[in-house]
């Protein structure tokens, strides 16, 4: 399945022209001053928002009509490099968004939710999940809905309560790999995807749900969130999975109210939040909580195949699972190098200047962290290369600011400290099978969709 065709952060409106800018007339003596337009208060050609004021240092929003969404899906990095060099904030008509591609620009957006709101108009995410989730809210509403999950996802709780579960799951799927015929073995299909789904189901508390159902729900919600062409078949799939999940939650929410435990559904059930918000945030977690861990497993294995010098080994040359700092660096670098979430939306709440460009109020933005994480201004001339030994520098693979990924410690533990090290410990001769194609896909979500391997 394409990781982009149904990504939750894809453009949520039809393409349009660049938002126009316009200098307000100089007021005559005694007249009222002009004011910055509010979201939706003015519109230009094809519904583009219009700035009602001129701001110091604000140049017109450049248009990058050359950007081809199909090329982004196939491999976005050449387009990212050109955008960063020519216009790190640029309107892309086919997407109906201004893409922000520099590290500085993306970081500035993440740090200011008052100007750059996560509450994006026209998003398909609310329809896909049945209610608006916390990911599409700003503080204080976002913080209120996130707070119940923080204790579950803290590092100590992940280590004490969940690391043993993740370990047992990994060992089970490693056992299963040995039974797969060598000519059919695909690390994504046979290890990364089912393990990520199982870990997610356990962490959430989805009792008696098989991993294939979790995977299908996740893919269907993502497809609905990215259904910019309004395909009725996609909505039917999405709505079917919503109904199935809601039927299960009809049983699980009362169960966890009576039998609390360390799961995320239990925490949300006891949160006092409106039940619509509880359900929406459970589905939000299902939609995104599988894809990123899944893609991190395959990205790391692919990178270490191409760069075996970075594999942690003992003095005897065997895989060294206990080299925790080395595995942590590998995981962190892989998140930066091939960010599984490549772009997410924001919307300006007032006229503002970003990277020297005037953005009218109501402008839809694509915050392209997949590009920001390759910015030489932040990571040096080797930014496009995989190198766990590079000088430490903050990246945006998990976002930043108030919307920093709540599950990043769970991902670091389940994948960086367990799933991948255990894989090499069990199969020291693991290698990518060059006789069969490895396939990457997507730019909003980007990951390996097929990784043929040999176990050695």
N, C-alpha and C positions, 0 to 999 in steps of 0.2 A: 504494500500500500504506500502511496506517496505520503511522505511526512509533511508535505506542504499543502496538498490539495485541501486538507481539512484542518489547517492549523488555526488555533483559537485567536491568533493575533493578526490574521490577514486583514487586508483592507476591507472596511465594512460599508463602503459606499461606492457609487459609480465614479469613473474617472471624470476629472474636470480640468479646467484651465487653472493656471497659477493664481492664487489669491491676489487680487489687485491691491496696490498700495496707493494712497492718495493723501496729498498734503491738505490739511484743513485750511480754509481761508483765514487770513489774519482778521481777528475780530476788530470791529470798530470801537472807538472809545466808549466805554460804558456798556458794551454788549456783553452777554454771558460767554464765558470761555467754552471752547469745544471740549468734549469729553471722549475718552477712549470708548469704543463700542463694546458692548457686552456680547457674549456668545449668542449668535442667532439674530442680532439686532440689525445686521446689514448683510447684503449678499451681492456678489458681483456675477460675472458671466458663469453660467452653468453651476450656480449655487456656491461659488467660492466666496469665503468671507472677505470683507473689505476693511482695511485699517482706516480709522477716522482721524488719526493723528500722525504727525511726523515725529519720530524719536531720534535723538542724537545717535549718530553712528550706524543708523539703519539703512542698508542698501536694499534695492529691490530683490525680491526672492527669485533666484535664478531657476530656470526650467531645464530639466534634464530629460528631454523627450526621447533621448537615445536609449534610455534604460529599458531593457527587454525582460519582462517577468519570466519568460521561458528560460532565458540565459541565467537568471538568478536561481531558478530551480535546479538547473543542471550543475552550475558551479558559480557562486556569486562573487568570488574573491577578486577577479579582474575588474568587475564592475565597481566593487567597493573601493579598490585602489584608485580608480579613475575619479570616482565621486569625491574621495578625500582630497585628491590633488586639485581638482577643478572647482568643486562646489560642495563643501562638507555639509551644507544645509541646502537642499535643492528640491523643488517641486517635481514630482514624477506623475505626469498626467494619467498614465495607465493605471496607477495605483490610487490616484486621488489623495495623495499624501505628500507632505514634505519629508524626505528622508534625512535623518541626522546621522552622519556616518563617522564623524571624528570622535576620539575619546573625550576631548574637552567638551564638545557639545553634548554628547550623551550623558556625561557625568553632571553637567550643569542642569540638564533636564531632570535627572534623578534626584537632585538635591533641592528642588523647588516645586513642591506639589501645589503651591498656591497659584503659580502661573501655568504649570504644565500638569494638567489634571489627568488622573487615570479614569475618570468618569467620562468616557468617550461617547459622544452622541452617535447613534446609528449602529452601535456594535451589535453583532449577531450573538454575542456571548450570552446575553440574558435570555434570549429565546432558546438557545441551545441547552441551557441549564435549568430553565423554568423559573428563574428569579435572578436578580443581580447579585453576583458573588463579590466577595471582598476585593478581588483583584481589580474590579472596575469601580472601586470606591477610594476616596481620599480620607485622610484623618480628619476628624476623630472617628468617623464611621468604620473605616478600615481597621483602625487599632482596636476598636471594641470587638470586632468579629475575629480578629487574629489572636487576641489575648488568650482565649481558652486553649488554643493549640500550643502556645509557647511552652508550657511545662512538659507536654508530651514530647516536643521536639528539641528540648535542651540537650546539650552534649552528654551530661551525666546520665539522663534518663535513657537516651539512645544507647549508651554504652552498657548500662546495667540491665535494662529491660528488653532491649531490642537486638543488640548485637548477637546474643545466643540464638535468637530466632533467625536472623539473617544468615548466620553460619550454618545452621541446620538446613535451611532452604538451599544454600549454595551447594552443600555436600550432596544433597539429594539430586539436584540437576547435574552435578558432575558425574554421579553414578550413572545417570540416564544417558549421558553423552557416549559412554563406552558401548552402548548397545546400538547406536546409530550407524548404519552402513557408511563406510568411509566416503563413498562417492556422493552421498547425500548430505553430509555433515555441513551445516550452516550455523555458525556461532550465534547469529542474530536470532534465527528461528528456534534453535534447539537449546539455547542457554540464556542469552541476554533478555529476550522478550519474556519467556515464561518466568524467569527468576525475578525480573522487575515486577511483573504482574503479581506474583506470589508474595513478594515482600510488601507491595502496596496493599494487597488484600488483608494481610496480617496486621500491618500498622494501622490501617483504617478500622479494622474489626469487621470486615465483610465475611460473616460466618456462612459456611456451606455454599460458597460461590467458587466455581472452578476458574482456573486462570484464563481459559479461553473466553469465558464470559466477561471477565474484567478487561481483557484486551479488547474485546468487541465494543464494550461500553466506552472505553477510553477513545478508541478510534472513531466511534460514531459521534460522541460529543465534540471531538476536535473537528470532524467533518462539518457538523452543524455550525460551529463557531466560525468556520471559514467559508460558509456557503454564500459567497458574495454574488453568485449568479442565480441564487434562489432556486436551486434544483429541487423539485418536489420529492424526488427519490431520496435525497440526502436528508431532507426534513423528516421523511417517514422513518428512515433508519434512526435518526436522532430521537424522535419522539417515542419510538418503540423502546429504545434503551432507557429513556427517561422514565417511562411507565414501569419497566421492569425493575429499575433501581428504586423507584418510589414504592413499589409493592414490597420490596425487601425492607426498605426503611420503615414501612408501616409496622413491621415486626421488630426491627432492630432497635429503633429509638425507645420504645417502651421496655424492651429487654434490658438495655443499658441503663435506663433510669432505675431499674430494680437491681441490676447486677453490674455496678460500675467496675471498670478495669483501666488499664493503661492505654487503651486504644484511642484513636482520634475521634471516632464516632461517639464513644462514651464521653469524652471531654466536651464535645459539642452538645450532646444531649443534656448535659448538666450545666450548660453555660447560661441559660436564661435567655438566649437569643430567640427571636422569632423563628418558628419552625421552617418557614420558607427560606430563611437565611441559612439555617442548619443544613437543609437539603441541598441548597445551591452550592455551599462550600464543600460538602461531601462530593458532589459531582465534579466540582472544580478540581478537587484533589485527584479524583479518578482520571480526569481528562489529561492532566499534566504530570501526575506523579508516577506514571509508567514510562513515558517516552524519554525523558531526560536520563534516568538511570540506565535504561536500555541502551541508549546511544552512547553513553559514556563507556560502557563495557567494550563495545566494538571499536570505538575511537581509540581507546588506549591500546587494545591488542593490535590494531592496524598500525599505530604509531610505533609501538615497540618492535613490531616485525621489521619496519623500515629502519629503525634505530636501535638495534639490539645492544648497543653499548650502554644504553640507559637501563637495561634490565637489572634489578638488584640481585646479586648473587653472593653466595658465601665464599669463603676462601677456597673451598674445594670446587667452586664453579657451579654449584647447585642453586636453583632459585631460592632466594632468601625472603621468605614470607615475613620474617620478623623485622625487616628493615623498614620500620614504620615511617620514618621521616622521608626516606627515598620514595616509598609508595605515595605518601601524601603529596610530595612535589610532583610526581608523575600525574596524579589525579588533577591537581590544581592547574598544571600546565595544559593538560588535555582539555579541560573546561575552557581555558582561554583560547587555545589553538583552534578548536572546532566546537565553538559554543553551541550546545544543543538547542537552546532558545536563541535565535539570531535576531529577532525583532519583536517589539511589542509597541502598542499605540499609546499616545498621549494626545491631549488637545489643549491648545492655549486658551486661557480664560480671559486674557486681555492682550492688547497690542504689546509686543515686546521685541527685543533685539537679541538674537542668538547667533553667535559666531559672526557678528557684523551684518546679519541679515534681518530685515524687518519682517516679523511674522504677525499678521493680523489676528485679532481675537477670533477664536473658533477654528483656527487652522488645525487640521488633523496631521499629526506627526507620526512617523515610524522611527522609533529609537532603535537604530541598527547596531546592537551591541556586538554582533558577529563581526562587523567592520571595525568598530571601536577597539576591539581586542587584537586587531592587526595593525593598529596605528603606530608608525615608527616614532612619532613624537612622544609616545608613552613607553614603548617597548624596544626602541632602537631599530637599527637597520635589519635585524634578523627577526622582526616581529612575525613574519609569515612562516617561520620555521618552528618545528617542535623541539624544544630544548628545556627539559626540567631543571637544568643547572643555570638557567639565565638569572641575572640579577632580579631580586624580588621587587615586584611593582604591582600595585593594585590593578585588578581587572574587573570587568563587569559581567562575567559569566553567570553570576548569581544575582545580577542586578545590583542595586545600591540604594541607600536611603531607606525610607520607611517601607518600601516594597522589596527589600532584600529577601531573597527566597527563604521562606520559613523552613523548608525541608533540607537546607544545604548540609546540615550536620548528619542527617539520616543518609543522604547521598554519599557523603564522604566516607561514612562508616560502612554502609552496605556494599558500596562499589569499590572505593579506593583502598579500604582496609580489609575487605573480605572477598568479594566476588572475583576480582581480578587476581590478587595475590594467590588465592586458593586455586584458581584455574592453572596458574603456572606451577604451583606446588604439585598439583596432581599430574599435570602433563608438561614436564620440562621441555619436551620437544615440540610444543605447540607452534604451528606456523601457518601463515596464510597460504592457501592453495592457489598458486598462480595459474593453474590450468583452468580455473573457473573464474568468472568475473566477479570482482567486488563492486557493488553499486552504492553510490551516495545519492541523496536526494534532498531537495528543499533548501530554503533560505530563511524562512520565518521559524520553522523547526528544521534543523539540518542534522542528518545522521545517516549511518550506513543501514541500508535496507537488506543487503545480503553480504555476508562475509564467510565464504567457504574457507574451511580450515582443515588441516591434518593434525592429528593428536601426537604424532611422533612415536 
